Amino acid sequence: MCLFHTLFNRKVGILSFLICLALFFLYACTNSEDFANPLDPENLRTSGAPDGLTLYAGDKQVRVTWNDIGQEGIQAYRIYRRSTGGTDTAFELIGSVDTPANEFIDTQNLENDRLDTSGQLLAYEYRITYVDVNGVETPDPTHPPLESDEPRRIWKTALATPSVPPPVPVVTVGDPTDLTIKLFWEGYEPSDDFSVFRIYAALDNEDGKSLQFTVIAEPKRDQFFYFDHDFEVDGTRKVYRIAAVDIFGAEAFATINAATPNVPPAPPKNVRVRYLPRSLFNTKYDAVISWTPNLEPDLAGYQLYTEDASGNYLPRPAPGKKDRTWTIPGEDPILVGQDLKFRRYWITAFDNTPGPDGQRDESTKQLAQSQ
């Protein structure tokens, strides 16, 4: 028995050791500096520079963008630039923007389509830093991290070459559709060096603060429209930039404001009603109404109606947004002429935003078909 316990304890000890060793390597792999705080100066992937540096060239200008994650303690971003093709030209500070912001437009002494002696396009190279509330700048531009100092540590840069972009699209907003904004630029004639359209969008904060634009689509040269369905509620306002982009990456864009219209959801589909008589000894029945549920994210519920003998609509129960069937028990038929007939039933869908008149915003009534 003592020998058994000795062997058992040894096996448990070895097993525990192997589990601890596996957990150690898992922790080491998933908690490396490559995946640490991107704003940490010691981060091997970013050197502390704001992430997502992306450039968009234009006519004698470059739009510099980055990821603004809303980190507390950041006071401003600074943008640095140098020209490629020279002899180790130093980066120079060209601008600064206070937070919150994720964009800077550089128009300072930029030239279009610069070429070197061999005819190759030259570019402008950009870097960005952030300044905290104590005035400390990261990365430190006076002692920048260099790839030669640490093979895996580098202050990332991006290149852009200004160029004359394609013509600016003329954009219009389409007819109102629930939780959708339709943008059209019909009749656009792409230039010879045209590449793609690029659609940017930002929520319209209406408070004067910097808008946070992101790319949401890149339609091809033969698509002159874009439908934005990314909405949860009526009345959401967005600002769009519809850019025409050439093969050099230079873009020219039109800016347009639009809001999702305050319109009701679509009426439910496949509405059916079954009439279930309760007894042979009276005329009462149960009405079982079913429908295909709506998919609108702002759906609040449904409203059932019946029609009286004079054709007036009478509100009945209001099923919830997750319901797809409803039973109204103990209904009485109505007298039409000298005959008793089952009532007719309608259903509407309504959303969580009042209509322009302040009342509940219902869809058109959909008649339930008898099964």
VONUPA-749049 format. One line per field, with one value per residue (C-alpha): residue number from 1; residue in three letters; x, y, z. Coordinates in nm, 3 decimals. Layout:
REM VONUPA-749049
n	[NUM/...]
res	[ALA/...]
east	[X/...]
north	[Y/...]
up	[Z/...]
This chain:
REM VONUPA-749049
n	[1/2/3/4/5/6/7/8/9/10/11/12/13/14/15/16/17/18/19/20/21/22/23/24/25/26/27/28/29/30/31/32/33/34/35/36/37/38/39/40/41/42/43/44/45/46/47/48/49/50/51/52/53/54/55/56/57/58/59/60/61/62/63/64/65/66/67/68/69/70/71/72/73/74/75/76/77/78/79/80/81/82/83/84/85/86/87/88/89/90/91/92/93/94/95/96/97/98/99/100/101/102/103/104/105/106/107/108/109/110/111/112/113/114/115/116/117/118/119/120/121/122/123/124/125/126/127/128/129/130/131/132/133/134/135/136/137/138/139/140/141/142/143/144/145/146/147/148/149/150/151/152/153/154/155/156/157/158/159/160/161/162/163/164/165/166/167/168/169/170/171/172/173/174/175/176/177/178/179/180/181/182/183/184/185/186/187/188/189/190/191/192/193/194/195/196/197/198/199/200/201/202/203/204/205/206/207/208/209/210/211/212/213/214/215/216/217/218/219/220/221/222/223/224/225/226/227/228/229/230/231/232/233/234/235/236/237/238/239/240/241/242/243/244/245/246/247/248/249/250/251/252/253/254/255/256/257/258/259/260/261/262/263/264/265/266/267/268/269/270/271/272/273/274/275/276/277/278/279/280/281/282/283/284/285/286/287/288/289/290/291/292/293/294/295/296/297/298/299/300/301/302/303/304/305/306/307/308/309/310/311/312/313/314/315/316/317/318/319/320/321/322/323/324/325/326/327/328/329/330/331/332/333/334/335/336/337/338/339/340/341/342/343/344/345/346/347/348/349/350/351/352/353/354/355/356/357/358/359/360/361/362/363/364/365/366/367/368/369/370/371]
res	[MET/CYS/LEU/PHE/HIS/THR/LEU/PHE/ASN/ARG/LYS/VAL/GLY/ILE/LEU/SER/PHE/LEU/ILE/CYS/LEU/ALA/LEU/PHE/PHE/LEU/TYR/ALA/CYS/THR/ASN/SER/GLU/ASP/PHE/ALA/ASN/PRO/LEU/ASP/PRO/GLU/ASN/LEU/ARG/THR/SER/GLY/ALA/PRO/ASP/GLY/LEU/THR/LEU/TYR/ALA/GLY/ASP/LYS/GLN/VAL/ARG/VAL/THR/TRP/ASN/ASP/ILE/GLY/GLN/GLU/GLY/ILE/GLN/ALA/TYR/ARG/ILE/TYR/ARG/ARG/SER/THR/GLY/GLY/THR/ASP/THR/ALA/PHE/GLU/LEU/ILE/GLY/SER/VAL/ASP/THR/PRO/ALA/ASN/GLU/PHE/ILE/ASP/THR/GLN/ASN/LEU/GLU/ASN/ASP/ARG/LEU/ASP/THR/SER/GLY/GLN/LEU/LEU/ALA/TYR/GLU/TYR/ARG/ILE/THR/TYR/VAL/ASP/VAL/ASN/GLY/VAL/GLU/THR/PRO/ASP/PRO/THR/HIS/PRO/PRO/LEU/GLU/SER/ASP/GLU/PRO/ARG/ARG/ILE/TRP/LYS/THR/ALA/LEU/ALA/THR/PRO/SER/VAL/PRO/PRO/PRO/VAL/PRO/VAL/VAL/THR/VAL/GLY/ASP/PRO/THR/ASP/LEU/THR/ILE/LYS/LEU/PHE/TRP/GLU/GLY/TYR/GLU/PRO/SER/ASP/ASP/PHE/SER/VAL/PHE/ARG/ILE/TYR/ALA/ALA/LEU/ASP/ASN/GLU/ASP/GLY/LYS/SER/LEU/GLN/PHE/THR/VAL/ILE/ALA/GLU/PRO/LYS/ARG/ASP/GLN/PHE/PHE/TYR/PHE/ASP/HIS/ASP/PHE/GLU/VAL/ASP/GLY/THR/ARG/LYS/VAL/TYR/ARG/ILE/ALA/ALA/VAL/ASP/ILE/PHE/GLY/ALA/GLU/ALA/PHE/ALA/THR/ILE/ASN/ALA/ALA/THR/PRO/ASN/VAL/PRO/PRO/ALA/PRO/PRO/LYS/ASN/VAL/ARG/VAL/ARG/TYR/LEU/PRO/ARG/SER/LEU/PHE/ASN/THR/LYS/TYR/ASP/ALA/VAL/ILE/SER/TRP/THR/PRO/ASN/LEU/GLU/PRO/ASP/LEU/ALA/GLY/TYR/GLN/LEU/TYR/THR/GLU/ASP/ALA/SER/GLY/ASN/TYR/LEU/PRO/ARG/PRO/ALA/PRO/GLY/LYS/LYS/ASP/ARG/THR/TRP/THR/ILE/PRO/GLY/GLU/ASP/PRO/ILE/LEU/VAL/GLY/GLN/ASP/LEU/LYS/PHE/ARG/ARG/TYR/TRP/ILE/THR/ALA/PHE/ASP/ASN/THR/PRO/GLY/PRO/ASP/GLY/GLN/ARG/ASP/GLU/SER/THR/LYS/GLN/LEU/ALA/GLN/SER/GLN]
east	[0.000/0.286/0.445/0.116/0.086/0.447/0.395/0.061/0.207/0.495/0.255/0.043/0.355/0.481/0.136/0.109/0.455/0.366/0.041/0.224/0.488/0.221/0.042/0.373/0.445/0.084/0.111/0.447/0.315/-0.007/0.144/0.446/0.532/0.401/0.048/0.095/-0.036/0.029/0.101/0.379/0.723/0.859/0.603/0.805/0.534/0.457/0.732/0.446/0.337/-0.042/-0.154/-0.319/-0.116/-0.270/-0.218/-0.449/-0.285/-0.457/-0.373/-0.067/-0.191/-0.181/-0.446/-0.282/-0.508/-0.458/-0.654/-0.773/-0.874/-0.988/-0.718/-0.731/-0.421/-0.352/-0.354/-0.248/-0.099/0.202/0.276/0.626/0.728/1.030/1.089/1.221/1.494/1.723/2.027/1.884/1.655/1.544/1.180/1.033/0.730/0.456/0.151/-0.028/-0.394/-0.564/-0.764/-1.009/-0.888/-0.771/-0.686/-0.451/-0.444/-0.097/-0.085/0.257/0.477/0.379/0.439/0.252/0.409/0.768/1.021/1.381/1.654/1.549/1.185/1.056/0.791/0.916/0.711/0.665/0.717/0.518/0.538/0.314/0.353/0.126/0.172/0.036/-0.103/0.245/0.390/0.582/0.601/0.598/0.797/1.072/1.163/1.503/1.592/1.376/1.372/1.567/1.545/1.923/1.903/1.646/1.552/1.190/1.144/1.072/0.880/0.637/0.606/0.386/0.451/0.234/0.282/0.049/-0.103/-0.384/-0.682/-0.986/-1.286/-1.496/-1.820/-2.151/-2.346/-2.718/-2.922/-3.190/-3.552/-3.626/-3.596/-3.615/-3.272/-3.094/-2.915/-2.881/-2.601/-2.583/-2.326/-2.482/-2.327/-1.973/-1.702/-1.385/-1.049/-0.796/-0.598/-0.908/-0.886/-1.178/-1.432/-1.379/-1.662/-1.587/-1.842/-1.849/-2.125/-2.235/-2.171/-2.303/-2.085/-1.798/-1.554/-1.338/-1.527/-1.389/-1.404/-1.354/-1.355/-1.676/-1.661/-1.461/-1.696/-1.543/-1.534/-1.865/-2.065/-2.216/-2.411/-2.377/-2.645/-2.552/-2.756/-2.547/-2.812/-2.999/-3.248/-3.430/-3.280/-2.914/-2.699/-2.380/-2.132/-2.004/-1.703/-1.732/-1.384/-1.263/-0.917/-0.656/-0.391/-0.141/-0.374/-0.463/-0.826/-1.080/-1.401/-1.742/-1.885/-2.253/-2.465/-2.758/-2.984/-3.188/-3.548/-3.816/-4.028/-4.197/-4.077/-4.199/-4.529/-4.502/-4.509/-4.693/-4.971/-5.217/-5.519/-5.681/-6.037/-6.086/-6.455/-6.490/-6.812/-7.095/-7.333/-7.223/-7.058/-6.746/-6.406/-6.035/-5.839/-5.478/-5.274/-4.920/-4.660/-4.297/-4.117/-3.956/-3.577/-3.541/-3.315/-3.537/-3.853/-4.054/-4.355/-4.673/-5.033/-5.333/-5.658/-6.004/-6.271/-6.623/-6.938/-6.900/-6.542/-6.375/-6.043/-6.043/-5.709/-5.666/-5.365/-5.009/-4.769/-4.405/-4.121/-4.018/-4.364/-4.455/-4.798/-5.083/-5.414/-5.722/-5.959/-6.336/-6.406/-6.761/-6.839/-6.991/-7.323/-7.291/-7.636/-7.817/-7.505/-7.255/-6.895/-6.555/-6.385/-6.096/-5.764/-5.480/-5.134/-4.883/-4.522/-4.395/-4.046/-3.902/-3.906/-4.224/-4.340/-4.321/-4.659/-4.532/-4.753/-4.647/-4.488/-4.672/-4.633/-4.923/-5.185/-5.135/-5.450/-5.426/-5.520/-5.742/-5.577]
north	[0.000/0.240/0.161/0.238/0.576/0.657/0.582/0.765/1.076/1.073/1.050/1.332/1.541/1.487/1.560/1.880/1.987/1.929/2.125/2.415/2.410/2.422/2.708/2.894/2.872/2.964/3.271/3.363/3.336/3.525/3.799/3.890/4.253/4.218/4.215/4.456/4.812/4.961/5.301/5.158/5.286/4.935/4.770/4.587/4.622/4.994/5.152/5.339/5.526/5.544/5.245/5.231/5.499/5.529/5.796/5.920/6.133/6.416/6.718/6.868/6.729/6.416/6.315/6.141/5.912/5.682/5.492/5.717/5.470/5.739/5.655/5.880/6.088/6.164/6.537/6.569/6.397/6.528/6.459/6.440/6.426/6.389/6.355/6.032/6.028/6.263/6.188/6.086/6.388/6.429/6.412/6.755/6.843/6.968/6.977/6.891/6.819/6.799/6.493/6.353/6.332/6.070/6.285/6.561/6.713/6.816/7.091/7.235/7.273/6.941/6.872/6.641/6.349/6.404/6.190/6.095/6.102/5.757/5.859/5.673/5.838/5.991/5.994/6.174/5.968/6.028/5.938/6.028/6.056/6.127/6.375/6.296/6.538/6.577/6.690/6.366/6.273/5.908/5.788/6.036/6.207/6.311/5.943/5.754/5.374/5.239/4.903/4.872/4.904/4.631/4.403/4.375/4.730/5.004/5.331/5.261/5.503/5.534/5.671/5.876/6.056/6.349/6.350/6.515/6.294/6.203/6.439/6.480/6.276/6.462/6.274/6.269/6.092/5.847/5.809/5.734/5.368/5.231/5.209/5.269/5.561/5.541/5.735/5.784/5.949/5.856/5.987/5.994/5.967/5.803/5.939/5.724/5.657/5.591/5.295/5.268/5.466/5.483/5.545/5.695/5.744/5.909/5.958/6.322/6.434/6.787/6.925/7.066/6.793/6.613/6.342/5.988/5.869/5.506/5.332/5.131/5.028/5.049/5.019/4.945/5.193/5.073/5.101/5.445/5.386/5.263/5.159/5.191/4.952/4.986/5.147/5.052/5.339/5.602/5.950/5.842/6.105/6.032/6.233/6.062/6.117/5.961/5.961/5.891/5.731/5.698/5.429/5.637/5.644/6.012/6.085/6.363/6.335/6.489/6.530/6.483/6.464/6.227/6.072/5.755/5.858/5.836/5.572/5.259/4.902/4.692/4.512/4.150/3.887/3.557/3.660/3.375/3.316/2.992/2.989/2.721/2.677/2.620/2.417/2.287/2.460/2.823/3.043/3.141/3.059/3.111/3.315/3.200/3.460/3.380/3.571/3.577/3.795/4.124/4.157/4.533/4.597/4.883/4.672/4.731/4.507/4.436/4.554/4.338/4.483/4.357/4.515/4.576/4.550/4.914/4.868/5.046/4.914/4.818/4.770/4.429/4.276/4.400/4.103/4.154/4.180/3.818/3.676/3.513/3.377/3.498/3.349/3.561/3.329/3.332/3.558/3.628/3.639/3.952/3.986/4.070/4.102/3.800/3.583/3.536/3.551/3.523/3.853/3.965/4.037/4.274/4.319/4.604/4.636/4.941/5.060/5.227/5.580/5.795/5.913/6.276/6.334/6.200/5.892/5.530/5.468/5.168/4.993/4.954/4.700/4.351/4.135/3.782/3.522/3.236/2.895]
up	[0.000/0.077/-0.259/-0.435/-0.267/-0.353/-0.724/-0.727/-0.572/-0.818/-1.112/-0.976/-0.921/-1.275/-1.420/-1.216/-1.334/-1.699/-1.663/-1.497/-1.770/-2.043/-1.870/-1.838/-2.211/-2.292/-2.070/-2.218/-2.575/-2.518/-2.304/-2.515/-2.575/-2.931/-2.786/-2.498/-2.477/-2.826/-2.667/-2.447/-2.564/-2.503/-2.733/-2.999/-3.263/-3.234/-3.020/-2.856/-3.170/-3.226/-3.428/-3.772/-3.951/-4.299/-4.568/-4.843/-5.110/-5.293/-5.506/-5.331/-5.002/-4.786/-4.535/-4.240/-4.033/-3.733/-3.469/-3.187/-2.917/-2.674/-2.423/-2.117/-2.060/-2.427/-2.490/-2.854/-3.157/-3.350/-3.714/-3.866/-4.232/-4.452/-4.827/-4.974/-5.234/-5.042/-4.831/-4.494/-4.468/-4.107/-4.007/-3.934/-3.721/-3.954/-3.731/-3.409/-3.329/-2.990/-2.895/-2.979/-3.340/-3.588/-3.890/-4.007/-4.356/-4.468/-4.733/-4.651/-4.961/-5.116/-5.485/-5.719/-5.906/-5.792/-5.981/-5.917/-6.183/-6.306/-6.345/-6.037/-5.823/-5.501/-5.184/-4.856/-4.543/-4.222/-3.855/-3.564/-3.186/-2.896/-2.612/-2.267/-2.009/-1.859/-2.191/-2.250/-2.619/-2.730/-2.920/-2.829/-3.158/-3.019/-2.960/-3.211/-3.201/-3.496/-3.663/-3.637/-3.258/-3.210/-3.504/-3.393/-3.270/-3.519/-3.529/-3.813/-4.103/-4.413/-4.764/-4.998/-5.329/-5.401/-5.746/-5.937/-5.844/-6.056/-6.076/-5.761/-5.769/-5.751/-5.485/-5.410/-5.141/-5.256/-5.152/-4.783/-4.686/-4.333/-4.162/-4.492/-4.655/-5.032/-5.202/-5.580/-5.810/-6.142/-6.461/-6.320/-6.587/-6.450/-6.561/-6.747/-6.428/-6.214/-5.974/-5.727/-5.531/-5.155/-4.908/-4.567/-4.291/-3.950/-3.697/-3.704/-3.348/-3.419/-3.139/-3.343/-3.241/-3.491/-3.682/-3.671/-4.035/-4.130/-4.468/-4.507/-4.875/-5.197/-5.496/-5.836/-6.123/-6.272/-5.947/-5.903/-5.581/-5.224/-4.973/-4.607/-4.389/-4.073/-3.851/-3.536/-3.502/-3.707/-3.718/-3.698/-3.869/-4.060/-4.262/-4.578/-4.797/-5.141/-5.291/-5.642/-5.622/-5.899/-5.947/-5.748/-5.447/-5.488/-5.409/-5.434/-5.238/-5.199/-4.849/-4.778/-4.462/-4.434/-4.172/-4.161/-4.228/-3.963/-4.132/-3.993/-4.046/-4.333/-4.270/-4.155/-4.430/-4.473/-4.236/-4.181/-3.959/-3.849/-3.714/-3.451/-3.347/-2.974/-2.969/-3.176/-2.939/-2.982/-3.241/-3.052/-3.200/-3.138/-3.393/-3.432/-3.625/-3.745/-3.949/-4.052/-3.796/-3.898/-3.890/-3.838/-3.536/-3.416/-3.416/-3.097/-3.153/-3.348/-3.333/-3.425/-3.560/-3.645/-3.856/-3.732/-3.942/-4.048/-4.170/-3.879/-3.751/-3.385/-3.203/-3.042/-2.858/-2.925/-2.955/-2.862/-3.112/-3.056/-3.119/-3.446/-3.354/-3.137/-3.030/-2.958/-2.769/-2.755/-3.053/-3.169/-3.540/-3.689/-3.869/-4.239/-4.390/-4.246/-4.211/-3.933/-4.056/-3.901/-3.839/-4.055/-3.889/-3.972/-3.827/-3.831/-3.712/-3.527/-3.427/-3.117/-3.259/-3.262/-3.601/-3.719/-3.552/-3.220/-3.244/-3.274/-3.613/-3.760/-4.092/-4.331/-4.220/-4.354/-4.392/-4.251/-4.510/-4.397/-4.383]
